[in-house]
Amino acid sequence: MQHKTRNAGKALAILAALTLASSAQLHELTKTIASACDAADHLQWMINHIDRTVAEQERQIADGQKTLARATAAALLRANAGSALWAPLLATIAEKLEAAHTALQTAKLAAQIVIPNLGELKGAEQTVYELTDLELSAHADQASATLFGSNGVHLIASPINRQEPKCTSELNKSPRKKAGQPRTHDTKTTIDIYQAETIAKSATKTTGPRLCSKSGATASDCADHNGAQTNNMRITGGKILRSKKVTYESANDARPEFAAEASAADDKGLLPTIQYVKDKLAGLSTIRDKLSKLNFKAATLKDVGMTKEATFRKIAAAVYLPDVSPSELPNKEKDLTQLVEKHYGKEQDTFGNKVWGTLATLGIPKAALLATDDQKVGSTDNLAQLQTAVAYSIIRLTKSKTDKPSGTTNNKEEENGNKADASADKTGDKKDGDKKDKVCTATEENKCGKEKCTWDKEKNQCKVKEGAVVISAVIKVPLLLAVFINFLKFMKFAIFRKFVNI
């Protein structure tokens, strides 16, 4: 069973990679478009491609939201230990999800216009195929005196006897063939659309439908017609409309809207009209770029490459280099890199063990879930449970700051944290949560705390260091509350595929 599950997961991963990798390829380029049916099939391919690309990105973002939820829960559950490990990751994950969500919404708004238009154009192509297949009924040879009878001959179309659209049956019997050469273009993208036009008048005797005569019985195709002989007459059947291929194109650089090739741009004898097709192709030239930006992969959130992101390094600098002002950071890149590699690792395996390995074994107290057993953050795939764990941790942290009597602790980690706070008081650094103007108030240099304060020799006073961050306070309540609010914002993104009815 596990083997099948692994194979299924691997197959999904490969499918996701292929979908994302080809998201910019909006057109199916390898099969022929030799009829209106083929054109309709190509339009459906594009609809399916947009649908698949959007759906896959929704799935990736949903997985990313779960990763954010797990990381948020882990950060809060370990807050009492004073761990700052998750702060840079939370900010970076949130930033990437925000960018992915913005790109997705942009693409979905475009798809909301493009997909219905392509669907209508597909229907028009199927109708063109049906119309150009209709024939005028034949009327068998008869003596001229009786051919028309007392009421004349009613010219009607041949009977229609179908259970499904002809395009459907045709493609089922004979799927589209591969083209000799892929329809690729260096400077422009083209789409072939078939439109109906009337059949031009022909002098060829066998071209139908046609009324013909002869001195005797006429041939079934009027091949022996003789205009001077009128003893017998017949009407041959035949089509009155034919399809015409019109190529619509858009330059690859500026991506203007698709327009008919110059030779057909002013043709007013087509159904559907040139303008109708142009209107239905609106937005198609630019949606390709929007789809190409749907390249977010949830797996990248667990990649060591996250530690190279600008946001990650900015937060990491605030955490691990609190004494360095922002203006001095460019000169501390080497030091920052060493600290990041120390806490997070340099290689993927180390990063995975230090961060996600820790998360995998971190327990969610059963009290948080109102359950009988503890759960593991890493194995919990239920967003509701993860959010409940987050809420539980916030309540616990808040109560520990407001309701707990002085001198009491909930666990050893919190007790150690309190001792560290008390030690900080003795050196002039106030406990976490104190106001900024009360942190560095010592009046003597030897009592001015070195962790968060610095002695100003010119002014002979103890003051807060420039760029300093009160790490334990930030981790225990304010920053984590802010992260939680940001997390809730992402939960609102609950992305539904039917947002644009695709």
PLY file of the C-alpha trace (Angstrom):
ply
format ascii 1.0
element vertex 502
property float x
property float y
property float z
element edge 501
property int vertex1
property int vertex2
end_header
0.00 0.00 0.00
2.81 2.39 0.89
4.54 1.55 -2.37
1.41 2.48 -4.33
1.08 5.70 -2.35
4.68 6.65 -3.10
4.18 5.95 -6.80
0.99 8.01 -6.83
2.77 10.88 -5.11
5.63 10.67 -7.56
3.22 10.69 -10.49
1.46 13.77 -9.11
4.80 15.51 -8.65
5.80 14.76 -12.25
2.42 15.97 -13.52
2.74 19.16 -11.50
6.23 19.78 -12.85
5.08 19.26 -16.43
2.06 21.50 -15.94
4.09 24.33 -14.45
6.93 23.96 -16.92
4.57 24.21 -19.91
2.21 26.82 -18.50
3.52 29.44 -20.93
2.79 27.15 -23.92
-0.80 28.14 -24.50
-1.18 26.46 -27.88
-1.02 22.81 -28.85
1.63 22.91 -31.55
2.06 19.38 -32.85
-1.31 18.40 -34.36
-2.92 19.41 -37.61
-5.73 21.94 -37.87
-7.29 20.90 -41.16
-10.98 21.53 -40.48
-13.39 23.44 -38.28
-13.54 20.32 -36.08
-9.79 20.42 -35.61
-10.00 24.12 -34.77
-12.72 23.42 -32.18
-10.57 20.67 -30.67
-7.61 23.05 -30.48
-9.73 25.68 -28.73
-10.85 23.07 -26.19
-7.21 22.12 -25.64
-6.46 25.73 -24.74
-9.42 25.88 -22.36
-8.25 22.69 -20.65
-4.69 23.98 -20.46
-5.72 27.21 -18.75
-7.95 25.24 -16.39
-5.18 22.77 -15.51
-2.60 25.49 -14.98
-4.86 27.50 -12.66
-5.97 24.38 -10.76
-2.40 23.21 -10.23
-1.35 26.62 -8.93
-4.30 26.61 -6.55
-3.15 23.23 -5.26
0.41 24.45 -4.81
-0.75 27.54 -2.89
-3.04 25.41 -0.72
-0.05 23.20 0.14
1.99 26.33 0.83
-0.69 27.61 3.19
-0.44 24.37 5.14
3.33 24.82 5.34
2.78 28.35 6.67
0.25 27.02 9.17
2.68 24.36 10.41
5.51 26.88 10.69
3.28 29.33 12.56
2.17 26.60 14.96
5.77 25.52 15.48
6.90 29.09 16.17
4.20 29.64 18.77
4.57 26.24 20.39
8.29 26.89 20.88
7.90 30.54 21.83
8.51 29.97 25.53
11.92 28.53 24.68
12.84 31.89 23.17
13.52 30.31 19.78
13.91 32.80 16.92
14.42 30.05 14.35
11.07 30.52 12.64
10.92 34.31 12.42
12.84 34.69 9.11
11.07 31.70 7.60
7.58 32.91 8.49
8.16 36.27 6.86
9.68 34.72 3.73
6.97 32.06 3.36
4.27 34.72 3.73
5.95 36.91 1.11
6.15 34.07 -1.41
2.54 33.05 -0.84
1.41 36.65 -1.26
3.24 36.93 -4.59
1.85 33.59 -5.78
-1.67 34.53 -4.76
-1.45 37.89 -6.54
-0.24 36.23 -9.75
-3.01 33.63 -9.49
-5.74 36.21 -9.04
-4.43 38.17 -12.04
-4.47 35.04 -14.19
-7.94 34.03 -12.99
-9.39 37.43 -13.82
-8.00 37.08 -17.34
-9.27 33.50 -17.57
-12.72 34.70 -16.54
-12.87 36.50 -19.89
-10.80 34.23 -22.11
-12.31 30.83 -21.27
-15.99 31.71 -21.98
-14.90 33.42 -25.21
-12.95 30.37 -26.34
-15.93 28.20 -25.45
-18.24 30.30 -27.63
-15.74 30.23 -30.48
-15.46 26.46 -30.15
-19.26 26.23 -30.48
-19.12 28.44 -33.55
-16.50 26.16 -35.13
-18.64 23.08 -34.52
-21.59 24.90 -36.09
-19.51 25.87 -39.12
-18.61 22.22 -39.58
-22.29 21.23 -39.44
-23.44 24.00 -41.79
-20.79 23.33 -44.41
-21.77 19.66 -44.33
-25.43 20.34 -45.19
-26.54 19.53 -48.77
-29.47 20.60 -50.89
-31.68 17.59 -51.69
-31.54 16.04 -55.15
-34.59 15.45 -57.39
-34.45 12.43 -59.69
-34.67 12.61 -63.48
-38.16 13.19 -64.79
-39.88 14.33 -67.97
-39.85 18.08 -68.07
-43.61 18.29 -68.34
-44.09 16.54 -64.99
-40.91 17.43 -63.07
-42.32 20.45 -61.31
-45.83 19.09 -60.80
-48.68 21.34 -59.82
-46.87 22.80 -56.77
-43.33 23.03 -58.07
-40.31 21.43 -56.39
-39.52 22.41 -52.82
-35.75 22.68 -52.50
-34.83 21.48 -49.02
-31.72 20.28 -47.24
-30.90 16.61 -46.98
-32.21 14.95 -43.79
-30.08 15.23 -40.65
-29.73 11.96 -38.77
-27.26 12.32 -35.85
-27.12 11.41 -32.19
-24.15 13.67 -31.42
-22.33 16.61 -33.02
-20.57 15.51 -36.15
-17.29 16.88 -34.83
-17.55 14.55 -31.86
-18.16 11.47 -33.98
-15.51 12.47 -36.50
-12.81 12.99 -33.87
-13.77 9.77 -32.12
-13.41 7.84 -35.36
-10.26 9.62 -36.47
-8.34 11.65 -33.85
-6.37 14.62 -35.07
-3.15 13.67 -36.77
0.27 14.98 -35.97
1.47 17.76 -38.19
4.51 17.31 -40.35
6.13 20.28 -38.64
5.25 21.89 -35.29
3.33 25.13 -35.74
5.97 27.31 -34.16
6.86 30.83 -35.18
9.79 33.02 -34.19
8.05 36.35 -34.55
4.34 35.64 -34.16
1.76 33.24 -32.81
-1.03 32.06 -35.09
-4.43 30.41 -34.66
-6.34 28.87 -37.56
-10.11 29.38 -37.51
-12.53 27.99 -40.12
-15.40 30.23 -41.21
-18.28 29.51 -43.58
-18.68 31.20 -46.95
-20.98 30.68 -49.92
-19.78 28.48 -52.76
-18.96 30.49 -55.86
-20.93 29.93 -59.07
-19.34 27.28 -61.27
-19.73 26.40 -64.96
-18.63 22.83 -64.32
-21.53 20.48 -65.14
-20.90 18.13 -62.25
-20.78 20.81 -59.58
-23.96 20.71 -57.52
-26.55 21.54 -56.59
-27.60 22.01 -60.24
-30.68 21.87 -62.49
-29.93 20.21 -65.83
-31.77 18.89 -68.90
-31.39 16.51 -71.86
-33.37 14.99 -74.68
-33.55 11.72 -72.74
-32.77 10.59 -69.18
-30.08 12.77 -67.64
-26.98 11.41 -65.94
-27.12 11.49 -62.12
-24.43 14.16 -62.01
-25.63 16.23 -64.99
-22.43 15.42 -66.85
-24.41 14.98 -70.11
-26.46 18.13 -69.73
-27.45 19.79 -73.00
-29.07 23.17 -72.69
-30.70 22.84 -76.13
-32.48 19.62 -75.16
-35.25 19.90 -72.56
-37.27 16.69 -72.74
-35.99 15.49 -69.35
-34.71 17.34 -66.25
-33.18 16.57 -62.86
-31.82 18.43 -59.84
-28.56 17.20 -58.36
-27.85 17.60 -54.68
-24.88 19.46 -53.26
-23.53 21.85 -50.65
-24.21 25.57 -50.70
-21.56 26.59 -48.12
-17.92 25.76 -47.69
-15.38 26.45 -44.96
-12.52 28.87 -45.36
-9.44 28.81 -43.17
-8.50 32.21 -41.79
-5.28 32.63 -39.82
-5.34 35.04 -36.89
-1.99 36.24 -35.63
-0.31 38.20 -32.86
3.30 39.39 -32.74
5.34 37.70 -30.00
7.08 40.89 -28.85
4.34 43.47 -28.25
1.58 40.83 -27.90
-1.23 42.82 -29.57
-4.70 41.28 -29.78
-5.11 38.57 -32.41
-6.21 39.90 -35.80
-6.99 38.24 -39.12
-4.19 37.97 -41.64
-4.10 40.83 -44.13
-5.61 38.80 -47.00
-8.83 38.20 -45.04
-9.01 41.25 -42.79
-11.74 42.96 -44.85
-13.67 39.85 -45.91
-17.37 40.46 -45.13
-18.65 37.22 -46.65
-17.80 34.94 -43.73
-19.77 33.39 -40.88
-18.98 33.92 -38.11
-17.69 37.35 -39.06
-14.06 38.44 -38.80
-14.96 40.88 -36.03
-16.79 38.19 -34.05
-13.75 35.91 -34.07
-11.45 38.79 -33.18
-13.65 39.68 -30.21
-13.66 36.09 -28.98
-9.86 35.93 -29.14
-9.55 39.08 -27.00
-7.17 38.65 -24.10
-5.64 35.46 -25.47
-2.40 37.14 -26.50
-1.64 38.40 -22.99
-2.93 35.55 -20.82
0.08 33.47 -21.83
2.37 35.78 -19.84
0.00 35.65 -16.86
-0.02 31.85 -16.94
3.77 31.73 -17.14
3.90 33.48 -13.76
1.93 30.69 -12.10
5.17 28.92 -11.27
5.01 28.78 -7.48
5.85 25.38 -6.00
5.09 24.63 -2.37
8.16 22.41 -2.14
10.44 25.45 -2.53
9.29 26.71 0.88
11.25 23.83 2.41
14.33 24.40 0.29
17.58 25.73 1.71
17.39 28.38 -0.99
14.92 30.19 1.27
17.88 31.32 3.37
19.20 33.27 0.37
16.02 35.34 -0.01
16.31 39.06 0.78
13.43 39.02 3.28
14.86 36.02 5.10
18.26 37.67 5.45
16.74 40.96 6.56
14.82 39.29 9.41
17.75 37.02 10.21
19.97 40.08 10.59
17.53 41.60 13.07
17.51 38.34 15.03
21.16 37.34 14.97
22.90 40.72 14.53
20.81 42.98 16.77
23.73 45.29 17.47
24.24 46.12 13.79
22.32 49.06 12.36
20.66 48.66 8.93
23.21 50.99 7.37
26.04 48.72 8.52
24.51 45.46 7.30
26.12 45.49 3.82
29.49 45.24 5.56
28.31 42.32 7.68
27.17 39.98 4.91
29.89 37.44 5.66
29.04 37.40 9.37
25.34 37.07 8.58
26.00 34.18 6.21
28.00 32.35 8.86
25.24 32.82 11.43
22.54 31.69 9.02
24.54 28.59 8.11
25.12 27.90 11.80
21.43 28.00 12.69
19.90 26.69 9.47
22.62 24.80 7.68
24.32 25.28 4.36
23.16 22.15 2.55
19.63 20.90 1.96
19.95 17.87 4.27
21.17 20.00 7.17
18.49 22.62 6.58
15.84 19.92 6.43
16.97 18.37 9.71
17.41 21.61 11.63
14.13 23.15 10.54
11.60 20.73 9.11
12.94 17.76 11.01
12.34 19.67 14.24
8.85 20.61 13.11
7.99 17.03 12.20
8.42 15.83 15.77
6.95 18.87 17.52
3.79 17.93 19.37
0.47 19.74 19.48
-0.90 19.35 23.02
-4.13 17.40 23.14
-5.60 20.26 25.14
-5.20 22.48 22.07
-7.25 20.09 19.96
-9.72 19.02 22.66
-8.59 15.50 21.79
-7.49 12.46 23.75
-4.02 12.27 22.21
-1.30 14.69 21.18
-0.70 15.30 17.47
2.50 15.99 15.55
2.75 19.29 13.70
4.59 17.67 10.82
1.98 14.98 10.24
-1.10 17.15 10.75
-2.67 17.96 7.41
-5.81 19.54 8.82
-5.80 23.33 8.62
-8.47 23.60 11.28
-6.34 21.64 13.76
-3.26 23.71 12.94
-5.18 26.96 13.42
-6.58 25.64 16.69
-3.04 24.92 17.85
-2.03 28.45 16.90
-4.96 29.96 18.80
-4.22 27.77 21.83
-0.58 28.89 21.85
-1.52 32.57 21.62
-3.94 32.21 24.54
-1.32 30.38 26.57
1.33 33.01 25.84
-1.03 35.87 26.59
-2.19 34.35 29.85
1.39 33.72 30.91
2.01 37.45 30.55
-1.16 38.74 32.19
-2.79 36.23 34.51
0.09 34.26 36.02
1.03 35.19 39.62
4.56 36.43 40.10
7.03 33.64 40.70
4.96 30.86 39.12
5.83 29.08 35.89
4.13 26.62 33.57
7.20 24.68 32.56
10.93 24.55 32.79
11.50 26.42 29.54
9.38 29.35 30.72
11.08 29.27 34.11
14.47 29.48 32.45
13.21 32.37 30.35
12.07 34.21 33.48
15.46 33.69 35.09
17.12 35.13 32.03
14.82 38.13 32.24
15.65 38.61 35.91
19.34 38.44 35.10
18.85 41.09 32.46
17.32 43.42 35.04
20.48 43.33 37.09
22.53 44.65 34.18
20.21 47.50 33.30
18.13 45.67 30.61
14.43 45.57 31.51
12.23 42.50 31.11
10.57 41.72 27.81
7.50 43.79 27.27
8.81 46.95 29.01
8.49 50.17 27.11
11.42 51.29 25.00
12.13 54.38 27.15
12.49 52.19 30.25
14.89 49.61 28.80
18.22 51.42 29.27
17.98 53.70 32.30
21.23 52.96 34.16
23.16 56.03 35.29
26.59 54.38 35.48
28.60 52.86 32.64
29.29 49.57 34.43
25.54 49.08 34.97
24.54 49.83 31.37
23.55 46.46 29.89
25.60 45.40 26.87
22.97 43.17 25.29
20.48 45.87 24.35
22.14 49.09 25.54
25.23 51.13 24.87
27.00 53.85 26.90
27.12 57.25 25.22
30.39 58.75 26.47
29.67 62.21 25.05
26.28 62.49 26.76
27.36 60.29 29.67
24.16 58.23 29.53
22.89 54.70 28.87
20.74 54.39 25.72
19.20 51.75 23.48
21.46 50.45 20.72
20.60 51.51 17.19
18.87 48.63 15.37
18.66 46.51 18.51
15.85 44.00 18.74
14.44 42.70 21.98
14.37 39.14 20.74
12.59 37.34 23.53
9.74 39.84 23.65
9.41 39.81 19.88
9.32 36.06 19.71
7.05 35.47 22.68
4.14 37.77 21.86
4.16 40.84 19.54
5.81 39.47 16.40
4.07 36.13 16.68
0.71 37.81 17.10
1.47 39.84 13.99
2.48 36.70 12.12
-0.72 35.01 13.26
-2.80 37.90 11.91
-0.90 37.62 8.64
-1.53 33.87 8.70
-5.27 34.42 9.13
-5.12 36.73 6.14
-3.80 33.85 4.06
-6.52 31.56 5.33
-9.02 33.94 3.72
-7.47 33.02 0.41
-9.34 29.64 0.46
-9.07 29.33 -3.26
-11.92 27.64 -5.10
-11.49 26.49 -8.68
-14.98 27.61 -9.58
-14.09 31.23 -8.81
-14.14 31.90 -12.50
-16.39 29.01 -13.47
-13.58 26.99 -15.01
0 1
1 2
2 3
3 4
4 5
5 6
6 7
7 8
8 9
9 10
10 11
11 12
12 13
13 14
14 15
15 16
16 17
17 18
18 19
19 20
20 21
21 22
22 23
23 24
24 25
25 26
26 27
27 28
28 29
29 30
30 31
31 32
32 33
33 34
34 35
35 36
36 37
37 38
38 39
39 40
40 41
41 42
42 43
43 44
44 45
45 46
46 47
47 48
48 49
49 50
50 51
51 52
52 53
53 54
54 55
55 56
56 57
57 58
58 59
59 60
60 61
61 62
62 63
63 64
64 65
65 66
66 67
67 68
68 69
69 70
70 71
71 72
72 73
73 74
74 75
75 76
76 77
77 78
78 79
79 80
80 81
81 82
82 83
83 84
84 85
85 86
86 87
87 88
88 89
89 90
90 91
91 92
92 93
93 94
94 95
95 96
96 97
97 98
98 99
99 100
100 101
101 102
102 103
103 104
104 105
105 106
106 107
107 108
108 109
109 110
110 111
111 112
112 113
113 114
114 115
115 116
116 117
117 118
118 119
119 120
120 121
121 122
122 123
123 124
124 125
125 126
126 127
127 128
128 129
129 130
130 131
131 132
132 133
133 134
134 135
135 136
136 137
137 138
138 139
139 140
140 141
141 142
142 143
143 144
144 145
145 146
146 147
147 148
148 149
149 150
150 151
151 152
152 153
153 154
154 155
155 156
156 157
157 158
158 159
159 160
160 161
161 162
162 163
163 164
164 165
165 166
166 167
167 168
168 169
169 170
170 171
171 172
172 173
173 174
174 175
175 176
176 177
177 178
178 179
179 180
180 181
181 182
182 183
183 184
184 185
185 186
186 187
187 188
188 189
189 190
190 191
191 192
192 193
193 194
194 195
195 196
196 197
197 198
198 199
199 200
200 201
201 202
202 203
203 204
204 205
205 206
206 207
207 208
208 209
209 210
210 211
211 212
212 213
213 214
214 215
215 216
216 217
217 218
218 219
219 220
220 221
221 222
222 223
223 224
224 225
225 226
226 227
227 228
228 229
229 230
230 231
231 232
232 233
233 234
234 235
235 236
236 237
237 238
238 239
239 240
240 241
241 242
242 243
243 244
244 245
245 246
246 247
247 248
248 249
249 250
250 251
251 252
252 253
253 254
254 255
255 256
256 257
257 258
258 259
259 260
260 261
261 262
262 263
263 264
264 265
265 266
266 267
267 268
268 269
269 270
270 271
271 272
272 273
273 274
274 275
275 276
276 277
277 278
278 279
279 280
280 281
281 282
282 283
283 284
284 285
285 286
286 287
287 288
288 289
289 290
290 291
291 292
292 293
293 294
294 295
295 296
296 297
297 298
298 299
299 300
300 301
301 302
302 303
303 304
304 305
305 306
306 307
307 308
308 309
309 310
310 311
311 312
312 313
313 314
314 315
315 316
316 317
317 318
318 319
319 320
320 321
321 322
322 323
323 324
324 325
325 326
326 327
327 328
328 329
329 330
330 331
331 332
332 333
333 334
334 335
335 336
336 337
337 338
338 339
339 340
340 341
341 342
342 343
343 344
344 345
345 346
346 347
347 348
348 349
349 350
350 351
351 352
352 353
353 354
354 355
355 356
356 357
357 358
358 359
359 360
360 361
361 362
362 363
363 364
364 365
365 366
366 367
367 368
368 369
369 370
370 371
371 372
372 373
373 374
374 375
375 376
376 377
377 378
378 379
379 380
380 381
381 382
382 383
383 384
384 385
385 386
386 387
387 388
388 389
389 390
390 391
391 392
392 393
393 394
394 395
395 396
396 397
397 398
398 399
399 400
400 401
401 402
402 403
403 404
404 405
405 406
406 407
407 408
408 409
409 410
410 411
411 412
412 413
413 414
414 415
415 416
416 417
417 418
418 419
419 420
420 421
421 422
422 423
423 424
424 425
425 426
426 427
427 428
428 429
429 430
430 431
431 432
432 433
433 434
434 435
435 436
436 437
437 438
438 439
439 440
440 441
441 442
442 443
443 444
444 445
445 446
446 447
447 448
448 449
449 450
450 451
451 452
452 453
453 454
454 455
455 456
456 457
457 458
458 459
459 460
460 461
461 462
462 463
463 464
464 465
465 466
466 467
467 468
468 469
469 470
470 471
471 472
472 473
473 474
474 475
475 476
476 477
477 478
478 479
479 480
480 481
481 482
482 483
483 484
484 485
485 486
486 487
487 488
488 489
489 490
490 491
491 492
492 493
493 494
494 495
495 496
496 497
497 498
498 499
499 500
500 501
